[in-house]
């Protein structure tokens, strides 16, 4: 395969959700076509792509046909089979590669990798039995968080253990095994950094942002994070180090906690576009989705810079999307709808961005005023 890909080449995207949708839209701006592989009829990404293969992720025959119809392959979420990506990688370049996906899919592999790369995390221990859990509690202390090693997201697949008496029930409820116990972080805030890295090793990182959650789902992202610039730069440096150690080709988000002592602790990596980077669509010359496509296609990477400060708010579940007529009529709210037809409780259905002059991100009252109809219920 010759890189950079020429215009009208086809990028295969495994997964049909909103991240694939916005990636396909960015690819179209750069002259590329996208072919989506998804089991979901009328998926958000399919609505804006040239082609869709509708098949299960373990359908090897469909995966082979898909690979032979595209020039390069990427993915838009982690809950796909690394073995399926191996099959695809035998036929076309997969960016990021299956080995990186394997690390991000397993919390034990992820924490082991981060620590080996010199990146701090909360204390942790693998747990395969009640005896191991009790030993881990004795070492790490309580409170602590017991998690599944795979498939957890938006607060699912985990339990907070406050007392020794809660341990056995938490162990019984969480599946599949093994599990991982992580020390509870009394954090001041949560933040993230998105990094793009090309096959030539060139990399660039967007500004560190603060993420605020509601019911374990991302609610607001503030760009840049409104805390000490030295901490923001430290988080960027850590994210760039992780990308280099992974030999990443593509895009990756690194999520961090900042504890009450001002220490930055890595929490998770996600080798794909990320919800906390949606602000870049409107506040940056090149968004996270453009940098993702550029890295996958072998194009030069521009610097990840912003021309404006920004706040992103997710539109979750039926209540937020019910405000869509008021949102699109509101001056200063930049709406993004994902094309989903079922407005289920807790489902991410879209987001809005609102922009501020560079260096002029307001405080809580200014953000609430800018969000207008969407500010109701904000803490």
N, C-alpha and C positions, 0 to 999 in steps of 0.2 A: 504494500500500500504506500502510495506517495503522499507525503505531507509537505506543506499544508494542503488541505483538501481544496480543490477548485470549486468555484460556484456551481450550483446545481448538483453537487454530491449529496448523498443521502446519509443522514445521521440516524442510527437506530437508538431509540430510547426504550429501555425496559421499565415499565410502569406507566400508568395512564393518568396519574393524579395532577394536582395543580402545579407541582414543581415541573413536571414534564410539559404541561401546557405553556408555562412561562418560558421554559427553555426552548420549546419549539417556536414560540413567537420571536425570541431573540435570534434563533437560527435563521428564520425567514428574513430578518433584517440584514443578515450577513450573506444572503443568497443561497442558503442551504434548504434542502427538503428534510422532513423528519418522518420516520416510520416508527409507529408506536406498537409495542408488544404489551398487551394487557388482557386479562380475563373479563374486564368490565365493559359491557356494552355502553356506548355513548359516553365514554370516559372524558373528563375535562381536556386531556391532551389530544385525544382523537378529534375533538371538535376543531382544532386549529392545525392539524397535521395533514400531510399528503396521503399517507397510508396508515392502516392499522391492521395488525394481526391479532385476531381475537382468539386467544387460547390460554390454557393454564400454564403457569410457570414451569411445571414439570413435564410438559409435552415436548419431548426431545425432537420429534419430527418437525413440529412447528417452529421450535427454536432454530433448527438447522436451516429451514426455508427462510426464516427471518434474517439470519446472519448472511445468507447468500444474496440477499436483496439490498444490503446496505454497505457503506464504505467504512464506517467506524461505529462502535457501540458504546453507550453509556447507560446509566440507570438513575432513577429519580427517587428511590427510597431503598432502605436497607433490608427490608423483609422479603428479599428475593433470594433464590438459591444460589450460593456460591458455586455449587456444582453445575448449575445451569449456565452460569457465566463462564465456567471452565470450558463447557461445550462450545459456547459462542467464541471464546478466545482462541480455540483451535482453528477458526475460520476467518475471524476479523479481529483487529485490535479492539480491546475493551479498556476504556479509560473512565475512571480509575479501574485498576485491575482487580481480579477476584481475590487476591491475597489481602488487599486493603479492606475489601468488603468483609472478609473473614474476621479480621481484627475488630472492626467496628460492630460486628454482629454479636460478639461474645464479650461480656463485661470483664471476665477474667483475663482473656487475651488482651483486651483493650487497656486495662489497668497495668498489666505486666509490661506492655509495650510503652505506655506513657512513662512509667518509672524508669525503664531502661533507657529512654531518651532523655532522662534528666528532668522530667516534668513532674512537679509535685501533684499528688492527689490526696484525698482523705485516706486514712488508714483503712485497709480492707483485708479480707481473708476469704478463701473459697470454702463453701459449706456443702457437704454431701450427706451429712447425717446429723442427728440431734447432738451427738457427742462432739462433732466438729463445731457445731453452732455454739455450744456451751463453752468450748475452748476459745473460740473467736471472741465471744462476749467477754470472757475473762481477760483477754489481751487488749481488745479495742475499747471495751467499756460500753456503758449505756448512757443516753439513748444511742441507738444505731438503727440503720435501715437495712432490712433484708430484702434482696431483689432476686428476681429471676436473672439468669445470665443472658437470656435471649428474648427477643420479641416484646419487651416492655417499652411503652411510650406514653406520653401525656399522663404520667402518674400511675399507669397500669403496671401490674406485675411487681409490686413492692409493698412492704409493710413496715411501719415505724414500730420498733420495739422499745418501750420505755422502761419496762421492768422484766426481770428474769422470768416471771410467770407468764408473760406474753409470748415467749420464744417458741414454745412447742406448738401452739396454735398457728402462729405465723408460718412455721416450717411446714405444717400440714397443709395449709391453704395454698401455698405458692407452688406452682408447677409450670414447666418441667424442671426437674433437678438436673444438674447441681445448681445451687444458689450462690450468692455472694453477699457477705455482710460488709457494709461500709460504715465507718464512723460518721455519726451525725455532725454536720457542719453548721454551727451557729453563724450563719452568713449574714453579712450586711447587705449584699445584693448579688444578683446573678448577672453574668455578662457573657458575651461571645465575640469571637473574631472569625471572619471568613477569609480564607486564603485561596488564591488561585496559583497554580504552578504548572509550567509547561514541560514538555518532554526535554527541553534543553536545560532544565534546572532553574530557569528564571521564575521568580515568584513575586507576589505582591499581596498585601493584606489590607482589607478595609479597616476603617476605624473600629475600635472596640465600642460595642454598644451595650446598654443596660437592658435587661429583659425582665418584665414584670408579668407574673402569672396570676390567673384566676381559675380556681378549680383544677389545678395542675395543667392548664392549657395556656400557652403564651397569649397574653392580652395586649400588652404594649411593648414596643421596642423604642428606645430613645437613642438617637444618633447625633453626636457622639455620647458615650456614657458620661453623665454629669458628675464625674469624680476626678481625682488627682491625675493629671496628664501622665505622670511617671508610671502610675499603675496601668493606664491604658497602653502605654508603649511596652511595658513589661508583658502584658497579655499578648500583644501583637508578636513580640519576639518569640514567646513560647509557642504560639500557633505556627509561625514560620519554621521553627525548629522541628515541630511534629511533622509538617509537610515534607521537609527535607529528609527526615529519618524514614518516612514512608516511601520516599521516591515518588510522591504523588504526581500524577498527570491528570489534571482536572481541578475540581473545586472541593473544598472541605470547610466545614464549620467546626470550631472547637468551643465547647461550652465550659465556662469557669464559674466557680464560686469565689467571692472575696469575703474572707471571714472578718470577725470583729477586730482582729489584730492587723488587718490590712494585707494579709497573705493571699496570694492567688493560688487556687487549687483547681486543677483540671478535673472536669466531671465526665464529659463524653466527647467523642469525635463522630462526625457525620460526613462521610465522603460524597457529598452531593450539595446542590443548593439547599438553603435552609430558611425556615420561616423567619428567623431573626435578620435575614438579609433582604427582605422584600422592600425595605425603604430605599435600597439602592436603585430601584427602577426609576424613581423620580428625582432622587437627590444626587445622582452621580452621572458623569458623562458616559460611563460604561457600567451597567448593572452587574450583579453577581451572575445573572443568567448569561449575559454576553461573555463575561470572562470564562464561565464554564464551557460555553460552546467554543470560544477561541482556543482554550487549552485542549479540548477534545479534538478539534479540527487541525491543530498544529499551527494556528495563526499566532502572530505576535501578541503579547499581553500588554495593554496599556496599564498605567499605574492606577491602582484602586483608590481614587480620590473622590471627594465629594465637593460639590459647589454650594450645597445648602446643608443646614442642620435639618433634622427630620424626626417625626414621630410616626410610627406605624401602629395601627390598631387592627387586630383581627376581627373579622365578622364571624361569630360562632353561633351555631344552632339557629333555631327559628326566630328567636327574639331580635337578634341583630339584623338579620337579612330582611325582617319585616319592615325595617326602617329604610330600605333601599330607595324608595321614592324621595324621601327627605334627604338622604345622603347625596344622591346625584343632583339634587337641587341646591346643595349647600356650597357657597363660595369657599374655596380653600381646601375642600376635601377632594382628594384625587382617588376615585373609586376603581377597584379591581374586582370583578366578579369571576368566579371560577367555573360557571356554567353547570353547576350541580343542580339536579332537579329535586332531590330529596333533602329537605331541611331538617335533618335529624338533630336531636339534642346533642350538643358537644361537637358537632361536625364543623370543620373549618370551611366556610362557604365563600369567603372573599376577604379582602382587607382594604383599608384606606390609608393613604399617606397624606400627611400635611407638612408643608415645608416652612422653614424660617431662614432668615439670612445667616450666612456662615458665621459661626461664633455667637449666635444669638438665640440658642435654645432656651425657651423660657422655663420658669418653675411650674409647680403643679397648677396654679390658677391660670397661667397663660396657656398651658397644654389643654386644660379643660375648656377654656374659652375657644381654642382653635378646633377642638373636636365637636363642639356644639351639641347636636342631638345625640351624639354617641358618648358624651361625657357623663350621662346619667348613670349612676351606680359606680362610677370610678372611685377607688379609695382615695 
